[in-house]
Amino acid sequence: MSEAWLSAEEISSHLGVTKDTVYLWIAEKHLPAHRVGRLWKFQASEVDAWVRSGRAGDDGGAA
């Protein structure tokens, strides 16, 4: 059985952050997300791997 797609609200709850942070991470930190029409959809396994890779905490080289 395939993994369910999660909404921005569901993934923000999963990560314990606000939806605004999720949208910021999509734009600035390349959070794995898929656009379906106007909506963003996520797979928890992709997002969890992204967090484990350390990219969530990467400041992008800002000093």
Secondary structure, DSSP 8 states (H G I E B T S, - for coil): -----B-HHHHHHHHTS-HHHHHHHHHHH----EEETTEEEB-HHHHHHHHHTTTTS--TT--
